[in-house]
Amino acid sequence: MNATAESLREYLRKVPRTIIVLEAQDGAAWIERVVCGLEHEALFVAPSTVALMRSVESMGDRPRAEQLARLGRLLLGVMRHPRSPS
């Protein structure tokens, strides 16, 4: 995805408050600033330390994004208390 800070802001302003799962890589810091600056939440996944991500190294952008979303759901299910609001 070739995004600029302004194009990302423009898109995220239209999206209800949400959790965004990103692959930790170079450039992730500016994305986190934009995401959190608009009151969304950013979660980062380190592909080198997560076995699930190793299986998608050669995938294109869409399948990789879908895997990140699934992994984010898994991590949230494990990390949040069952009585916490979702």
N, C-alpha and C positions, 0 to 999 in steps of 0.2 A: 504494500500500500504506500503510495507516494502522497503523504499528507503534509500539509503545513499546519502550523499552530492555528492559524486563522480558519482554515477549512475544517479542522477538527472541532474548534470552538463552535463554528456555525452548525455543524452536524449535531454536536452534543447538546446545544441549546434547545433542539427540537425533541430530544429524547427525555422521557421521565427519568428522575433520579434512579441510578442503577449501579450495579457492580460490573466493572469492566476487567476482564482477565487478559493479561498481556504476557507475551514471552519476554523474559528479561534479556535484553540485548543492548548494544550501543544505541543511544538515542532514546532509551526508555524514560530517562529523567524528565525531558521536556514534555513527553506525553503525560506522565504522571502529574506534572504541574498543571497542565491544561485540564485534565480529567478532574482532579481534586479541586481546582479553582472554580469549577462549575458545580461543585458539591456532589459529584459522582464519587464512587470509591474505586480505586485501582488495586488489583491483585496481580502480583508478578509470579510467574512460574519459571524456574531455572531449568532449562531443558537438559543441561548436563547432569543434573542431580535427580531428575525424575524419570524413572524407567519408562513410563507411558509415553513420554515425549520422544524417546529414542526411536520408537517405532514409526514416527511420522517425519523423520528428518528429510526424506525425499519427496514429501507430499507438496502439492501446490498450496496456494494461500487459503482457499475456501476449506478444504479438508483439514488443514492445520488449524484454522480458526475454530472449526467445529470440535476438534480434539481439545483445544484450549478451553472452550466453553464447558465441555464435559468434565475436564479435569477441575475447572473452577467449581463446578457444582459438587464434585466429589470432595474437594478440599473444604468447601463451606459446610457440607454435611458433617464432616469430621470435626471441624474446628468450632462450630457454633453449638451452644447449649440447646437442647431440644425445646426448651421453653422460651428461648429468645425469639423476638419478632423477626420475621424473615425479611 
